[in-house]
Amino acid sequence: MNPRNRDMMPRSNQVITNPSAVVAPATPSHQAQAHQQQQGPASNEVVMPMKRPVTHDGKPVLGQRGNTIKLKLNIQQARINPLKNEDGSTGWPTWYQYEVSIFKKLKKKEETQFTLKPVVKSMSRKVWEQLERRGLWNQQVVGVAYDGRNIAYSSAPLKLKELQNVEVVVDREGNFSITIFNQIELDPSELVKYYANLNADVYQGMVNSCLAALNIIVSHKPALQHPANRTSFYVRDTYRLTQRQGHDAFKLGNGVELWRGFFQTVRATYNDLYINLDTTTGAFVKPGNCVDFIRDFFPRGPIHLGRGSRALILINRILRTCVVELLRPEQNSNKPPRIFKMSAKGGLTFNTPANELFEVEGRMISVEDYLLATYGYRIQNRDLPCIIVKPGLLIPPELINIREGNKYLKKLDSVQQTNATQFQTLMPLERLRAIEAISGYCLQQNTLLRPFSIAVRDQHRQISGRILDPPQIGYYPGANTQGVVNVKSGAWQMMNRGRTRLVSGTQVASYVVIFPDPSRPGSGFADPEKFFRSWRTFVRACGDIGVNFARPSQERPPFIVRSHGLQVGDAVNKAIQQAETAFGRRPTLILHVFHQVNDPDYAHFKIHGVSQGVATQAIQFKKWASKSEKDFQFQVNMALKINAKLGGKNHTLVRGTTGGDAKVGPGWLDRNEAMVFGCDLTHLDGRPSLATLVASTDNNQNSYIESTTAQGLVEPSPGNEGGRARKSEIIENISNMMKDLLAAFEKKSDRLPPSQLIIYRDGASDSEWSAILTREVPMIEQGIEAFKKEAVARHPDIHLWNPKIVFLLVVKRHHIRAFNVEGSPGREVIQNIPAGTVFETGVVDARAFDFYLASHAPLLGTTRPGRYVVLRDDLGLSPDDVQSMTNSLCHVYQRCNRAVSLPAPVYYADLIAAKFRGGMPDIFGDDETVASNSTMGTPDSRRQDLYRVTSYLSSLERGLSVLRTNGSQWWL
C-alpha cells in the first residue's frame, strides 16, 4: 500500500495515538464546539477535543491578565527542509518505513539444522548495531533508524533483497538472523501542514507515522550506545558526554543505584516543530561482582542470609531479572566470561559451596571441592551460599559479575525514595546547563538528521509568559482578628499569634496518643516525658487559632505505649478504649508518634483509623522535639491538618480577588457558583486500579467529599490466547460515583447542586483524549441523569436543572520546563519561574486548547508547571477565566499555607488513592506493588483480585460513613 493514496489513508475522524498529534475538525466557533460535544458522537464518530478559541481573523485568543515575564524553555526548534530538484524546483523529502524481524539461531550439538527463536528486547539493538557495521547501505548518504523492536525508517529506499535473513554475530551472545521488509512511503509534508496550517485537511495516520519516525530518528544513536526506553536513555558516567561533574551513578543501597538519564521527544506545537530535552533518572542494579552486591544489603554488620530472611528474598528478586557474566575459574585464562540471563527460578541457595553437593561420574562432590580439584581454584568467600544461574548450574557469588545496564524493575522502597531525592533534585541553572551540555551529543552530533533533511537550532526557545496575581486568603473575620492575608511567592503566614484565626475551628473533644515501645527496634528516643513537656505549648498554640483540645481528667493527655509485637490495628483499638475511659466518649482523633521517617507502620495506622471512623495524625518525634515549643509555624501546620480532618475549615478565598490580575477585578469563580470535581485513576502493577472522585460541597471550594471504587483489568480479546490483560484508562464506574456525590451535596446543603460542573481529570495521556470524550464524559452525563431521576420526588422542577460541564485534563508527567531569565545576553541569571506563571505559546499543542501553569513555588529543585487541556467547555470560558480559576483552586488546599502544584480537588484525589493503597499489602502481601506478571494470570485469578480489592474498600465503608457525616477531610 502506498500511503500517499488519499483513498487509503485515515480521515479526520480517526484517532492520533501519538502525543501532540491529536487533530480536531474545524468548527465555526468556540460555542459551536461546546454544542457539538454536548450533543454526543454520531455513529462510529470519534469526538476530538475542542480547539483553542480564535478571533474573527483566525488568530488564537490568548490570556491577557498578569504581568509579563521572559522565559526560556527546554525545547529547540526543528525543521524539515524541502529538497531541491534537478530542475531547480523544491519538493518535500520522502521517508520510508519498514518492518524488522530478528531471530536468534539455536542449534543443539547433535543437530545440524538451526532453530529460530524470537530475540529478547534487550538484545535487539545490539543485533542492529552489528548489522550497521556490515555496510549494507551507504551511511554517509542514507540514514536508517531503528526503534529497538520491529520498525525501522530510512531516508532513501533500501535494497530489500540484500536484507533478507542477514546473519549477524554478536560477541558472546550468539548468531542472529535479521530481515527488513514491507516498505511504506511516508510524506513529511503532511506533518508540516498539520502544525503550520491549522485549517488544512490532513491525513492523521500520516501525521502520526511521521511524528513516530521523527522520534526514532532523534533517539536512535543514543539508544544504540546506552540503556534506553521509548523516550529516554541512561548513562552511568555522564562526564564523557557532558563534561560536567556530579552526575555519576548514585548509590541507593540494597544493590540499587540511580543513573542520570536524558529524555528527548519531538513535539508538533502551534505553528512549529520542537525537540524537548530534559534530564531524568532511572534505577539500575548495581553492576560488579555479586559478593559486593550482596554486601550492599548489610552495610553495618555481618551477612545473614537465613532461610526466609527478607534480605535473601530481596536479593533473589533482583538477581532473577539480571544478565550476568560467569568468570572463568582457570588461572591465567584468556577466555571471555560466559553471559547468561538469570533463570526465573534462580538466585541464592541455602547452602555454601562446601555444603552444596552434586553428582559427577557417579559420586557426590561439593562445589568447593570440584572447583579446587578441576581448576585449582580456592573459594575466597566460603560463608556465602551458591547462586543458581539456571537449573543445574551452581556458581559461587565471587565468580559472577552483574553486567552494567540491568534495569531495576521493582518499586523503590521508602528509604531509597528518600535517598534518591538529593540526586534527582536539580536547581534551575544546573538543570539547564545539563540539558545544554547533552544537546550537542543528542542533536548537533546526530549524523542521522541530515540524511532525513532535518535541521535543529542549537538555541533554546524563548517566549513571554505572564505572572497571575494570587487571590487573597481569608480567615475568621472579627473585631480583633486579621481576616485577610496576602500571598507572597506562593505562600502566606499566620504569624500574628492570637490575631489570625481559622475560618471554622473545631473542638477536639476526645483524643489519645500512641507511643512506640522504647525497647522496640526503631523507637529510638521517642520518650513520652519529652513529648508531654511540649504538649501544653502545642495545645495552647492550637487554641490561639481556633482548634481547642478538651482537658482530660488528668494533667497528661491519655496515651498508650505500643508494646513490641502489638499490631497496628490492635494498638488503634486499645487507644480507642483508653480515650473512652479518659473522656467518656469515643475519640475523634488518634495521634501516633513515629521515630523514623517513612515508618512502615504509617500506612497501616492511617487505614486502620479510617476503618474505625476516627481521624488520625502522625507525628515525627524528631521534628516535634526540636520545633513544637518554639516554632509557631510548625504548630500551625499541625493544627491545620487536625482541624480539616475534624471537619473544620482553615482558610478560604477572598471574594473579588480570584481574577488573576488585581487591576482587572473579579474572576470567574467570584461571579459564578460551581461544583468543582477532581478525579484520578491510579494503577497498581498487575492489580485492579483505584478510581477516585472528589467534589466540593460549598461555593468557597474548601470542603470536599469523596468516592472511590476499584476496577479490574481489561481481558484480552477472544481468540487472543497469548494476550495479556491490560489496564483500562477510563473510569468505568464514574456514572455511579457522579450520582453519589451529587446526592451527597444535595443531602448536605438541602438544595440542588450548582448548574456549572468543573471537572479536573488527572491520570490521562494525550492518546486517551478521544476515549475520555466518547466514553467517560457520556458516563458523567448518565450519572447526572440518574441523580435527576432519584431526586425528582424531592425537587419536582428538577427538569429545569441542566448542568453544563467544563472538563479539563491535568497532565503532571511531562518534561516541559520553563526558566526565568533575567539580565542581558551572556550575563543571564537563570532562576525558577515565580508562583503564578502561565504560558500558552511556543510549546502548546498545535490544535488543542492547552496551557501551562506553575501556581506554586517549589521547595526543591526546578519548577514543573502543570499542563492543562480543555477537552470540553459548555460555558465558553475565555483563557483568562480558565487560567485564573485553576490558579485560584491551587490556593484552597487545606493542609498548608502554600499554593500547591495542582488544583486542590486533584491533589485530594491523589492523596485518597495513596491512603487506600496503604492497605493493599494486607490483602496481596509484600508483592502488591511489584506483581507485574499478574497480567499473565487467568481471568479467574484477576476476578479474584478485583473481588479482594472491592471487599477491602467495602470493609472501610462504615468508618468512612462516620467521617463523612462529621465533614472530615480525613485524607489530609
Helices and strands as residue ranges (DSSP letters): G 6-8, H 30-39, E 67-80, E 83-84, E 90-91, E 95-106, E 115-118, H 121-133, E 144-146, E 151-154, G 160-163, E 166-170, E 174-186, H 189-196, H 204-225, E 232-235, H 239-242, E 250-253, E 256-269, E 272-285, E 288-289, H 290-295, H 310-319, E 323-326, E 338-341, E 347-348, E 357-360, E 363-366, H 367-375, E 387-390, E 393-395, G 397-399, E 400-402, H 414-424, H 428-439, I 440-444, E 454-467, E 473-474, E 484-485, E 507-508, E 511-516, H 528-545, E 548-549, E 559-562, H 568-583, E 589-594, H 602-612, E 615-620, H 621-627, H 632-645, E 652-653, H 668-671, E 675-684, E 687-696, E 704-711, H 734-749, E 756-762, G 766-768, H 769-771, I 772-776, H 777-791, G 798-800, E 804-811, E 818-822, E 829-831, E 837-839, E 850-854, E 866-873, H 879-889, H 904-917, H 920-924, G 926-929, G 932-936, H 939-955, H 957-965
